[in-house]
Amino acid sequence: MSKISFVSFCVEYYAQHINKTSDEVYKLFKREKVLDMLENDYEDLHGMGMEYLMQFIDEYLGAA
């Protein structure tokens, strides 16, 4: 999976996770630098299960 596909997938999946639109999540990820983190740490993150990754993003955003 490419970095762009991974980031897009994370945005879409997280939108479902928090019951928001993809556009809202993209703006949140951009504002909170989650997009940068997903791209910079791609090698470590892309192998995680989605449930764990959603929890990781929740914690990163302080929403846990």
PDB file of N, CA, C, O and CB in Angstrom:
ATOM      1  N   MET A   1       0.854  -1.181   0.000  1.00  0.00           N
ATOM      2  CA  MET A   1       0.000   0.000   0.000  1.00  0.00           C
ATOM      3  C   MET A   1       0.897   1.240   0.000  1.00  0.00           C
ATOM      4  O   MET A   1       1.843   1.330   0.783  1.00  0.00           O
ATOM      5  CB  MET A   1      -0.970   0.000   1.235  1.00  0.00           C
ATOM      6  N   SER A   2       0.597   2.179  -0.870  1.00  0.00           N
ATOM      7  CA  SER A   2       1.375   3.419  -0.923  1.00  0.00           C
ATOM      8  C   SER A   2       1.019   4.310   0.267  1.00  0.00           C
ATOM      9  O   SER A   2       0.002   4.104   0.930  1.00  0.00           O
ATOM     10  CB  SER A   2       1.124   4.169  -2.258  1.00  0.00           C
ATOM     11  N   LYS A   3       1.868   5.299   0.522  1.00  0.00           N
ATOM     12  CA  LYS A   3       1.613   6.230   1.626  1.00  0.00           C
ATOM     13  C   LYS A   3       0.299   6.980   1.420  1.00  0.00           C
ATOM     14  O   LYS A   3      -0.475   7.160   2.361  1.00  0.00           O
ATOM     15  CB  LYS A   3       2.773   7.229   1.762  1.00  0.00           C
ATOM     16  N   ILE A   4       0.055   7.410   0.199  1.00  0.00           N
ATOM     17  CA  ILE A   4      -1.175   8.164  -0.078  1.00  0.00           C
ATOM     18  C   ILE A   4      -2.399   7.285   0.144  1.00  0.00           C
ATOM     19  O   ILE A   4      -3.386   7.734   0.727  1.00  0.00           O
ATOM     20  CB  ILE A   4      -1.167   8.712  -1.523  1.00  0.00           C
ATOM     21  N   SER A   5      -2.345   6.051  -0.312  1.00  0.00           N
ATOM     22  CA  SER A   5      -3.459   5.126  -0.087  1.00  0.00           C
ATOM     23  C   SER A   5      -3.663   4.873   1.395  1.00  0.00           C
ATOM     24  O   SER A   5      -4.798   4.819   1.867  1.00  0.00           O
ATOM     25  CB  SER A   5      -3.215   3.802  -0.815  1.00  0.00           C
ATOM     26  N   PHE A   6      -2.569   4.717   2.133  1.00  0.00           N
ATOM     27  CA  PHE A   6      -2.643   4.486   3.568  1.00  0.00           C
ATOM     28  C   PHE A   6      -3.287   5.672   4.278  1.00  0.00           C
ATOM     29  O   PHE A   6      -4.184   5.489   5.102  1.00  0.00           O
ATOM     30  CB  PHE A   6      -1.249   4.220   4.139  1.00  0.00           C
ATOM     31  N   VAL A   7      -2.842   6.874   3.969  1.00  0.00           N
ATOM     32  CA  VAL A   7      -3.394   8.077   4.594  1.00  0.00           C
ATOM     33  C   VAL A   7      -4.874   8.217   4.257  1.00  0.00           C
ATOM     34  O   VAL A   7      -5.686   8.508   5.135  1.00  0.00           O
ATOM     35  CB  VAL A   7      -2.620   9.332   4.138  1.00  0.00           C
ATOM     36  N   SER A   8      -5.224   8.013   2.999  1.00  0.00           N
ATOM     37  CA  SER A   8      -6.632   8.089   2.588  1.00  0.00           C
ATOM     38  C   SER A   8      -7.469   7.061   3.326  1.00  0.00           C
ATOM     39  O   SER A   8      -8.562   7.369   3.802  1.00  0.00           O
ATOM     40  CB  SER A   8      -6.767   7.881   1.075  1.00  0.00           C
ATOM     41  N   PHE A   9      -6.965   5.860   3.421  1.00  0.00           N
ATOM     42  CA  PHE A   9      -7.664   4.800   4.131  1.00  0.00           C
ATOM     43  C   PHE A   9      -7.861   5.171   5.593  1.00  0.00           C
ATOM     44  O   PHE A   9      -8.938   4.948   6.146  1.00  0.00           O
ATOM     45  CB  PHE A   9      -6.899   3.484   4.016  1.00  0.00           C
ATOM     46  N   CYS A  10      -6.830   5.737   6.230  1.00  0.00           N
ATOM     47  CA  CYS A  10      -6.927   6.150   7.632  1.00  0.00           C
ATOM     48  C   CYS A  10      -7.971   7.247   7.816  1.00  0.00           C
ATOM     49  O   CYS A  10      -8.737   7.218   8.780  1.00  0.00           O
ATOM     50  CB  CYS A  10      -5.566   6.633   8.141  1.00  0.00           C
ATOM     51  N   VAL A  11      -8.006   8.203   6.910  1.00  0.00           N
ATOM     52  CA  VAL A  11      -8.999   9.282   6.989  1.00  0.00           C
ATOM     53  C   VAL A  11     -10.400   8.693   6.894  1.00  0.00           C
ATOM     54  O   VAL A  11     -11.268   9.013   7.706  1.00  0.00           O
ATOM     55  CB  VAL A  11      -8.774  10.332   5.864  1.00  0.00           C
ATOM     56  N   GLU A  12     -10.619   7.837   5.906  1.00  0.00           N
ATOM     57  CA  GLU A  12     -11.941   7.236   5.715  1.00  0.00           C
ATOM     58  C   GLU A  12     -12.346   6.372   6.904  1.00  0.00           C
ATOM     59  O   GLU A  12     -13.476   6.457   7.384  1.00  0.00           O
ATOM     60  CB  GLU A  12     -11.960   6.400   4.439  1.00  0.00           C
ATOM     61  N   TYR A  13     -11.441   5.559   7.368  1.00  0.00           N
ATOM     62  CA  TYR A  13     -11.748   4.643   8.469  1.00  0.00           C
ATOM     63  C   TYR A  13     -11.977   5.419   9.768  1.00  0.00           C
ATOM     64  O   TYR A  13     -12.866   5.082  10.550  1.00  0.00           O
ATOM     65  CB  TYR A  13     -10.607   3.619   8.654  1.00  0.00           C
ATOM     66  N   TYR A  14     -11.169   6.460   9.991  1.00  0.00           N
ATOM     67  CA  TYR A  14     -11.329   7.261  11.209  1.00  0.00           C
ATOM     68  C   TYR A  14     -12.644   8.035  11.165  1.00  0.00           C
ATOM     69  O   TYR A  14     -13.285   8.223  12.198  1.00  0.00           O
ATOM     70  CB  TYR A  14     -10.139   8.235  11.384  1.00  0.00           C
ATOM     71  N   ALA A  15     -13.046   8.479   9.994  1.00  0.00           N
ATOM     72  CA  ALA A  15     -14.329   9.175   9.846  1.00  0.00           C
ATOM     73  C   ALA A  15     -15.468   8.267  10.297  1.00  0.00           C
ATOM     74  O   ALA A  15     -16.380   8.706  10.997  1.00  0.00           O
ATOM     75  CB  ALA A  15     -14.546   9.627   8.378  1.00  0.00           C
ATOM     76  N   GLN A  16     -15.411   7.009   9.894  1.00  0.00           N
ATOM     77  CA  GLN A  16     -16.423   6.055  10.339  1.00  0.00           C
ATOM     78  C   GLN A  16     -16.314   5.820  11.846  1.00  0.00           C
ATOM     79  O   GLN A  16     -17.321   5.716  12.546  1.00  0.00           O
ATOM     80  CB  GLN A  16     -16.279   4.723   9.578  1.00  0.00           C
ATOM     81  N   HIS A  17     -15.095   5.740  12.323  1.00  0.00           N
ATOM     82  CA  HIS A  17     -14.813   5.477  13.740  1.00  0.00           C
ATOM     83  C   HIS A  17     -15.437   6.539  14.653  1.00  0.00           C
ATOM     84  O   HIS A  17     -15.943   6.221  15.729  1.00  0.00           O
ATOM     85  CB  HIS A  17     -13.299   5.420  13.972  1.00  0.00           C
ATOM     86  N   ILE A  18     -15.397   7.799  14.213  1.00  0.00           N
ATOM     87  CA  ILE A  18     -15.925   8.881  15.060  1.00  0.00           C
ATOM     88  C   ILE A  18     -17.226   9.468  14.513  1.00  0.00           C
ATOM     89  O   ILE A  18     -17.720  10.479  15.013  1.00  0.00           O
ATOM     90  CB  ILE A  18     -14.887   9.988  15.196  1.00  0.00           C
ATOM     91  N   ASN A  19     -17.771   8.826  13.486  1.00  0.00           N
ATOM     92  CA  ASN A  19     -19.046   9.239  12.907  1.00  0.00           C
ATOM     93  C   ASN A  19     -19.033  10.684  12.406  1.00  0.00           C
ATOM     94  O   ASN A  19     -19.938  11.467  12.696  1.00  0.00           O
ATOM     95  CB  ASN A  19     -20.144   9.068  13.925  1.00  0.00           C
ATOM     96  N   LYS A  20     -17.997  11.013  11.656  1.00  0.00           N
ATOM     97  CA  LYS A  20     -17.851  12.326  11.019  1.00  0.00           C
ATOM     98  C   LYS A  20     -17.635  12.114   9.525  1.00  0.00           C
ATOM     99  O   LYS A  20     -17.440  10.985   9.074  1.00  0.00           O
ATOM    100  CB  LYS A  20     -16.662  13.140  11.649  1.00  0.00           C
ATOM    101  N   THR A  21     -17.671  13.191   8.767  1.00  0.00           N
ATOM    102  CA  THR A  21     -17.392  13.083   7.339  1.00  0.00           C
ATOM    103  C   THR A  21     -15.883  13.000   7.105  1.00  0.00           C
ATOM    104  O   THR A  21     -15.081  13.398   7.949  1.00  0.00           O
ATOM    105  CB  THR A  21     -17.994  14.283   6.572  1.00  0.00           C
ATOM    106  N   SER A  22     -15.531  12.480   5.955  1.00  0.00           N
ATOM    107  CA  SER A  22     -14.115  12.402   5.582  1.00  0.00           C
ATOM    108  C   SER A  22     -13.498  13.790   5.511  1.00  0.00           C
ATOM    109  O   SER A  22     -12.342  13.980   5.889  1.00  0.00           O
ATOM    110  CB  SER A  22     -13.949  11.683   4.235  1.00  0.00           C
ATOM    111  N   ASP A  23     -14.264  14.757   5.029  1.00  0.00           N
ATOM    112  CA  ASP A  23     -13.775  16.132   4.934  1.00  0.00           C
ATOM    113  C   ASP A  23     -13.454  16.692   6.321  1.00  0.00           C
ATOM    114  O   ASP A  23     -12.425  17.339   6.511  1.00  0.00           O
ATOM    115  CB  ASP A  23     -14.812  17.024   4.226  1.00  0.00           C
ATOM    116  N   GLU A  24     -14.337  16.441   7.286  1.00  0.00           N
ATOM    117  CA  GLU A  24     -14.101  16.912   8.659  1.00  0.00           C
ATOM    118  C   GLU A  24     -12.851  16.266   9.248  1.00  0.00           C
ATOM    119  O   GLU A  24     -12.046  16.930   9.901  1.00  0.00           O
ATOM    120  CB  GLU A  24     -15.322  16.609   9.552  1.00  0.00           C
ATOM    121  N   VAL A  25     -12.698  14.978   9.013  1.00  0.00           N
ATOM    122  CA  VAL A  25     -11.534  14.262   9.547  1.00  0.00           C
ATOM    123  C   VAL A  25     -10.258  14.727   8.860  1.00  0.00           C
ATOM    124  O   VAL A  25      -9.231  14.901   9.517  1.00  0.00           O
ATOM    125  CB  VAL A  25     -11.705  12.739   9.375  1.00  0.00           C
ATOM    126  N   TYR A  26     -10.306  14.931   7.553  1.00  0.00           N
ATOM    127  CA  TYR A  26      -9.124  15.430   6.845  1.00  0.00           C
ATOM    128  C   TYR A  26      -8.671  16.771   7.430  1.00  0.00           C
ATOM    129  O   TYR A  26      -7.481  16.981   7.669  1.00  0.00           O
ATOM    130  CB  TYR A  26      -9.421  15.579   5.334  1.00  0.00           C
ATOM    131  N   LYS A  27      -9.621  17.666   7.657  1.00  0.00           N
ATOM    132  CA  LYS A  27      -9.279  18.972   8.239  1.00  0.00           C
ATOM    133  C   LYS A  27      -8.712  18.822   9.646  1.00  0.00           C
ATOM    134  O   LYS A  27      -7.754  19.505  10.007  1.00  0.00           O
ATOM    135  CB  LYS A  27     -10.513  19.884   8.271  1.00  0.00           C
ATOM    136  N   LEU A  28      -9.301  17.929  10.445  1.00  0.00           N
ATOM    137  CA  LEU A  28      -8.790  17.654  11.785  1.00  0.00           C
ATOM    138  C   LEU A  28      -7.374  17.097  11.717  1.00  0.00           C
ATOM    139  O   LEU A  28      -6.491  17.549  12.445  1.00  0.00           O
ATOM    140  CB  LEU A  28      -9.711  16.673  12.521  1.00  0.00           C
ATOM    141  N   PHE A  29      -7.158  16.124  10.850  1.00  0.00           N
ATOM    142  CA  PHE A  29      -5.834  15.513  10.711  1.00  0.00           C
ATOM    143  C   PHE A  29      -4.808  16.537  10.242  1.00  0.00           C
ATOM    144  O   PHE A  29      -3.665  16.527  10.700  1.00  0.00           O
ATOM    145  CB  PHE A  29      -5.887  14.335   9.731  1.00  0.00           C
ATOM    146  N   LYS A  30      -5.208  17.412   9.339  1.00  0.00           N
ATOM    147  CA  LYS A  30      -4.286  18.438   8.848  1.00  0.00           C
ATOM    148  C   LYS A  30      -3.946  19.428   9.963  1.00  0.00           C
ATOM    149  O   LYS A  30      -2.778  19.758  10.171  1.00  0.00           O
ATOM    150  CB  LYS A  30      -4.897  19.183   7.639  1.00  0.00           C
ATOM    151  N   ARG A  31      -4.968  19.898  10.678  1.00  0.00           N
ATOM    152  CA  ARG A  31      -4.779  20.876  11.751  1.00  0.00           C
ATOM    153  C   ARG A  31      -3.922  20.311  12.881  1.00  0.00           C
ATOM    154  O   ARG A  31      -3.077  21.015  13.433  1.00  0.00           O
ATOM    155  CB  ARG A  31      -6.132  21.326  12.301  1.00  0.00           C
ATOM    156  N   GLU A  32      -4.136  19.062  13.221  1.00  0.00           N
ATOM    157  CA  GLU A  32      -3.445  18.444  14.354  1.00  0.00           C
ATOM    158  C   GLU A  32      -2.169  17.703  13.950  1.00  0.00           C
ATOM    159  O   GLU A  32      -1.553  17.024  14.771  1.00  0.00           O
ATOM    160  CB  GLU A  32      -4.377  17.488  15.055  1.00  0.00           C
ATOM    161  N   LYS A  33      -1.784  17.835  12.696  1.00  0.00           N
ATOM    162  CA  LYS A  33      -0.555  17.241  12.167  1.00  0.00           C
ATOM    163  C   LYS A  33      -0.579  15.710  12.127  1.00  0.00           C
ATOM    164  O   LYS A  33       0.472  15.070  12.090  1.00  0.00           O
ATOM    165  CB  LYS A  33       0.614  17.696  12.992  1.00  0.00           C
ATOM    166  N   VAL A  34      -1.780  15.131  12.136  1.00  0.00           N
ATOM    167  CA  VAL A  34      -1.896  13.675  12.030  1.00  0.00           C
ATOM    168  C   VAL A  34      -1.457  13.226  10.636  1.00  0.00           C
ATOM    169  O   VAL A  34      -0.847  12.166  10.496  1.00  0.00           O
ATOM    170  CB  VAL A  34      -3.354  13.213  12.322  1.00  0.00           C
ATOM    171  N   LEU A  35      -1.755  14.010   9.613  1.00  0.00           N
ATOM    172  CA  LEU A  35      -1.337  13.651   8.254  1.00  0.00           C
ATOM    173  C   LEU A  35       0.179  13.516   8.182  1.00  0.00           C
ATOM    174  O   LEU A  35       0.694  12.563   7.597  1.00  0.00           O
ATOM    175  CB  LEU A  35      -1.827  14.705   7.236  1.00  0.00           C
ATOM    176  N   ASP A  36       0.890  14.466   8.777  1.00  0.00           N
ATOM    177  CA  ASP A  36       2.349  14.410   8.797  1.00  0.00           C
ATOM    178  C   ASP A  36       2.842  13.165   9.529  1.00  0.00           C
ATOM    179  O   ASP A  36       3.753  12.478   9.069  1.00  0.00           O
ATOM    180  CB  ASP A  36       2.922  15.668   9.454  1.00  0.00           C
ATOM    181  N   MET A  37       2.225  12.888  10.675  1.00  0.00           N
ATOM    182  CA  MET A  37       2.620  11.733  11.472  1.00  0.00           C
ATOM    183  C   MET A  37       2.384  10.441  10.687  1.00  0.00           C
ATOM    184  O   MET A  37       3.240   9.556  10.690  1.00  0.00           O
ATOM    185  CB  MET A  37       1.843  11.704  12.805  1.00  0.00           C
ATOM    186  N   LEU A  38       1.238  10.320  10.018  1.00  0.00           N
ATOM    187  CA  LEU A  38       0.941   9.120   9.244  1.00  0.00           C
ATOM    188  C   LEU A  38       1.940   8.925   8.110  1.00  0.00           C
ATOM    189  O   LEU A  38       2.355   7.799   7.834  1.00  0.00           O
ATOM    190  CB  LEU A  38      -0.473   9.191   8.684  1.00  0.00           C
ATOM    191  N   GLU A  39       2.325  10.001   7.460  1.00  0.00           N
ATOM    192  CA  GLU A  39       3.301   9.911   6.372  1.00  0.00           C
ATOM    193  C   GLU A  39       4.704   9.629   6.900  1.00  0.00           C
ATOM    194  O   GLU A  39       5.405   8.766   6.371  1.00  0.00           O
ATOM    195  CB  GLU A  39       3.304  11.203   5.556  1.00  0.00           C
ATOM    196  N   ASN A  40       5.115  10.353   7.941  1.00  0.00           N
ATOM    197  CA  ASN A  40       6.470  10.198   8.477  1.00  0.00           C
ATOM    198  C   ASN A  40       6.689   8.843   9.146  1.00  0.00           C
ATOM    199  O   ASN A  40       7.789   8.293   9.080  1.00  0.00           O
ATOM    200  CB  ASN A  40       6.758  11.302   9.469  1.00  0.00           C
ATOM    201  N   ASP A  41       5.671   8.308   9.779  1.00  0.00           N
ATOM    202  CA  ASP A  41       5.780   7.035  10.496  1.00  0.00           C
ATOM    203  C   ASP A  41       5.115   5.886   9.746  1.00  0.00           C
ATOM    204  O   ASP A  41       4.758   4.871  10.343  1.00  0.00           O
ATOM    205  CB  ASP A  41       5.164   7.162  11.876  1.00  0.00           C
ATOM    206  N   TYR A  42       4.953   6.047   8.458  1.00  0.00           N
ATOM    207  CA  TYR A  42       4.276   5.057   7.622  1.00  0.00           C
ATOM    208  C   TYR A  42       4.832   3.649   7.833  1.00  0.00           C
ATOM    209  O   TYR A  42       4.067   2.697   7.994  1.00  0.00           O
ATOM    210  CB  TYR A  42       4.400   5.444   6.157  1.00  0.00           C
ATOM    211  N   GLU A  43       6.141   3.516   7.833  1.00  0.00           N
ATOM    212  CA  GLU A  43       6.766   2.193   7.952  1.00  0.00           C
ATOM    213  C   GLU A  43       6.334   1.477   9.228  1.00  0.00           C
ATOM    214  O   GLU A  43       6.119   0.265   9.216  1.00  0.00           O
ATOM    215  CB  GLU A  43       8.289   2.325   7.924  1.00  0.00           C
ATOM    216  N   ASP A  44       6.207   2.215  10.324  1.00  0.00           N
ATOM    217  CA  ASP A  44       5.811   1.619  11.605  1.00  0.00           C
ATOM    218  C   ASP A  44       4.300   1.404  11.697  1.00  0.00           C
ATOM    219  O   ASP A  44       3.846   0.432  12.302  1.00  0.00           O
ATOM    220  CB  ASP A  44       6.273   2.503  12.757  1.00  0.00           C
ATOM    221  N   LEU A  45       3.530   2.301  11.103  1.00  0.00           N
ATOM    222  CA  LEU A  45       2.080   2.290  11.291  1.00  0.00           C
ATOM    223  C   LEU A  45       1.303   1.407  10.325  1.00  0.00           C
ATOM    224  O   LEU A  45       0.266   0.857  10.696  1.00  0.00           O
ATOM    225  CB  LEU A  45       1.574   3.662  11.179  1.00  0.00           C
ATOM    226  N   HIS A  46       1.778   1.263   9.104  1.00  0.00           N
ATOM    227  CA  HIS A  46       0.950   0.577   8.100  1.00  0.00           C
ATOM    228  C   HIS A  46       0.732  -0.905   8.396  1.00  0.00           C
ATOM    229  O   HIS A  46      -0.171  -1.520   7.828  1.00  0.00           O
ATOM    230  CB  HIS A  46       1.583   0.719   6.742  1.00  0.00           C
ATOM    231  N   GLY A  47       1.529  -1.470   9.256  1.00  0.00           N
ATOM    232  CA  GLY A  47       1.351  -2.873   9.608  1.00  0.00           C
ATOM    233  C   GLY A  47       0.419  -3.105  10.784  1.00  0.00           C
ATOM    234  O   GLY A  47       0.099  -4.249  11.107  1.00  0.00           O
ATOM    235  N   MET A  48      -0.017  -2.032  11.424  1.00  0.00           N
ATOM    236  CA  MET A  48      -0.912  -2.151  12.582  1.00  0.00           C
ATOM    237  C   MET A  48      -2.305  -2.575  12.140  1.00  0.00           C
ATOM    238  O   MET A  48      -2.730  -2.289  11.020  1.00  0.00           O
ATOM    239  CB  MET A  48      -0.984  -0.819  13.353  1.00  0.00           C
ATOM    240  N   GLY A  49      -2.993  -3.247  13.015  1.00  0.00           N
ATOM    241  CA  GLY A  49      -4.399  -3.530  12.763  1.00  0.00           C
ATOM    242  C   GLY A  49      -5.189  -2.235  12.852  1.00  0.00           C
ATOM    243  O   GLY A  49      -4.785  -1.308  13.554  1.00  0.00           O
ATOM    244  N   MET A  50      -6.298  -2.165  12.153  1.00  0.00           N
ATOM    245  CA  MET A  50      -7.074  -0.924  12.116  1.00  0.00           C
ATOM    246  C   MET A  50      -7.625  -0.540  13.485  1.00  0.00           C
ATOM    247  O   MET A  50      -7.663   0.643  13.821  1.00  0.00           O
ATOM    248  CB  MET A  50      -8.215  -1.057  11.129  1.00  0.00           C
ATOM    249  N   GLU A  51      -8.047  -1.505  14.269  1.00  0.00           N
ATOM    250  CA  GLU A  51      -8.577  -1.173  15.596  1.00  0.00           C
ATOM    251  C   GLU A  51      -7.486  -0.523  16.459  1.00  0.00           C
ATOM    252  O   GLU A  51      -7.733   0.469  17.144  1.00  0.00           O
ATOM    253  CB  GLU A  51      -9.132  -2.446  16.296  1.00  0.00           C
ATOM    254  N   TYR A  52      -6.289  -1.091  16.416  1.00  0.00           N
ATOM    255  CA  TYR A  52      -5.174  -0.530  17.180  1.00  0.00           C
ATOM    256  C   TYR A  52      -4.796   0.844  16.630  1.00  0.00           C
ATOM    257  O   TYR A  52      -4.499   1.759  17.399  1.00  0.00           O
ATOM    258  CB  TYR A  52      -3.953  -1.479  17.142  1.00  0.00           C
ATOM    259  N   LEU A  53      -4.805   0.992  15.326  1.00  0.00           N
ATOM    260  CA  LEU A  53      -4.457   2.272  14.713  1.00  0.00           C
ATOM    261  C   LEU A  53      -5.462   3.354  15.087  1.00  0.00           C
ATOM    262  O   LEU A  53      -5.071   4.493  15.344  1.00  0.00           O
ATOM    263  CB  LEU A  53      -4.381   2.131  13.194  1.00  0.00           C
ATOM    264  N   MET A  54      -6.751   3.019  15.121  1.00  0.00           N
ATOM    265  CA  MET A  54      -7.772   3.989  15.524  1.00  0.00           C
ATOM    266  C   MET A  54      -7.553   4.412  16.982  1.00  0.00           C
ATOM    267  O   MET A  54      -7.691   5.589  17.313  1.00  0.00           O
ATOM    268  CB  MET A  54      -9.195   3.394  15.340  1.00  0.00           C
ATOM    269  N   GLN A  55      -7.215   3.464  17.841  1.00  0.00           N
ATOM    270  CA  GLN A  55      -6.917   3.772  19.244  1.00  0.00           C
ATOM    271  C   GLN A  55      -5.673   4.661  19.336  1.00  0.00           C
ATOM    272  O   GLN A  55      -5.632   5.601  20.129  1.00  0.00           O
ATOM    273  CB  GLN A  55      -6.710   2.465  20.059  1.00  0.00           C
ATOM    274  N   PHE A  56      -4.671   4.359  18.527  1.00  0.00           N
ATOM    275  CA  PHE A  56      -3.439   5.149  18.497  1.00  0.00           C
ATOM    276  C   PHE A  56      -3.736   6.594  18.087  1.00  0.00           C
ATOM    277  O   PHE A  56      -3.210   7.529  18.691  1.00  0.00           O
ATOM    278  CB  PHE A  56      -2.413   4.516  17.528  1.00  0.00           C
ATOM    279  N   ILE A  57      -4.568   6.779  17.073  1.00  0.00           N
ATOM    280  CA  ILE A  57      -4.925   8.130  16.621  1.00  0.00           C
ATOM    281  C   ILE A  57      -5.765   8.833  17.681  1.00  0.00           C
ATOM    282  O   ILE A  57      -5.571  10.023  17.933  1.00  0.00           O
ATOM    283  CB  ILE A  57      -5.693   8.076  15.277  1.00  0.00           C
ATOM    284  N   ASP A  58      -6.700   8.109  18.307  1.00  0.00           N
ATOM    285  CA  ASP A  58      -7.475   8.691  19.419  1.00  0.00           C
ATOM    286  C   ASP A  58      -6.524   9.246  20.489  1.00  0.00           C
ATOM    287  O   ASP A  58      -6.670  10.381  20.942  1.00  0.00           O
ATOM    288  CB  ASP A  58      -8.433   7.623  20.044  1.00  0.00           C
ATOM    289  N   GLU A  59      -5.571   8.436  20.872  1.00  0.00           N
ATOM    290  CA  GLU A  59      -4.622   8.862  21.912  1.00  0.00           C
ATOM    291  C   GLU A  59      -3.767  10.032  21.427  1.00  0.00           C
ATOM    292  O   GLU A  59      -3.495  10.966  22.182  1.00  0.00           O
ATOM    293  CB  GLU A  59      -3.715   7.684  22.331  1.00  0.00           C
ATOM    294  N   TYR A  60      -3.352   9.974  20.180  1.00  0.00           N
ATOM    295  CA  TYR A  60      -2.552  11.058  19.598  1.00  0.00           C
ATOM    296  C   TYR A  60      -3.333  12.381  19.658  1.00  0.00           C
ATOM    297  O   TYR A  60      -2.770  13.438  19.945  1.00  0.00           O
ATOM    298  CB  TYR A  60      -2.161  10.721  18.126  1.00  0.00           C
ATOM    299  N   LEU A  61      -4.609  12.297  19.386  1.00  0.00           N
ATOM    300  CA  LEU A  61      -5.462  13.495  19.394  1.00  0.00           C
ATOM    301  C   LEU A  61      -5.961  13.851  20.792  1.00  0.00           C
ATOM    302  O   LEU A  61      -6.595  14.889  20.979  1.00  0.00           O
ATOM    303  CB  LEU A  61      -6.651  13.292  18.471  1.00  0.00           C
ATOM    304  N   GLY A  62      -5.680  13.000  21.765  1.00  0.00           N
ATOM    305  CA  GLY A  62      -6.147  13.271  23.126  1.00  0.00           C
ATOM    306  C   GLY A  62      -7.607  12.966  23.326  1.00  0.00           C
ATOM    307  O   GLY A  62      -8.221  13.454  24.274  1.00  0.00           O
ATOM    308  N   ALA A  63      -8.188  12.144  22.424  1.00  0.00           N
ATOM    309  CA  ALA A  63      -9.602  11.850  22.491  1.00  0.00           C
ATOM    310  C   ALA A  63      -9.894  10.564  23.278  1.00  0.00           C
ATOM    311  O   ALA A  63     -11.052  10.214  23.504  1.00  0.00           O
ATOM    312  CB  ALA A  63     -10.163  11.741  21.093  1.00  0.00           C
ATOM    313  N   ALA A  64      -8.840   9.878  23.685  1.00  0.00           N
ATOM    314  CA  ALA A  64      -9.048   8.591  24.382  1.00  0.00           C
ATOM    315  C   ALA A  64      -9.465   8.804  25.823  1.00  0.00           C
ATOM    316  O   ALA A  64      -9.680   7.836  26.552  1.00  0.00           O
ATOM    317  CB  ALA A  64      -7.774   7.741  24.337  1.00  0.00           C
TER     318      ALA A  64
END
